[in-house]
């Protein structure tokens, strides 16, 4: 009799473990999304841009790099993000971090309308003007 109990318990444990593993895979696959930020520099100077997650410690492009927009340039910035993640832009004049848009350099400022939710697709064109 004890052998049968161990076998049933073992089979149950395997089923529970497999269900947990499969649910983890399904949750991970459903959480990824891609969004493209459309940025237009209508300022007479070149600008630097970073995108900041408000839900986790992540910056695009990251590693101390920035997206660079020449004056008059429109740039598509595609990124992979977590579905539902809130992402805000920070932009500033290249060489002048005191003149900024959105959250500014290092995500240091507050903004009214510089954040988007990662749901796929692309943002409207974000116009950075004087």
Secondary structure, DSSP 8 states (H G I E B T S, - for coil): -HHHHHHHHHHHHHHHHHHHHHHHHHHHHHTEEEEEEEEEE-SSS-EEEEEEESSSS-EESBTTB-EEE-TT-EEEEEEEEETT-EEEEEEEETTEEEEEEET-GGG-S--SS-EEE--SSEEEEEEE--
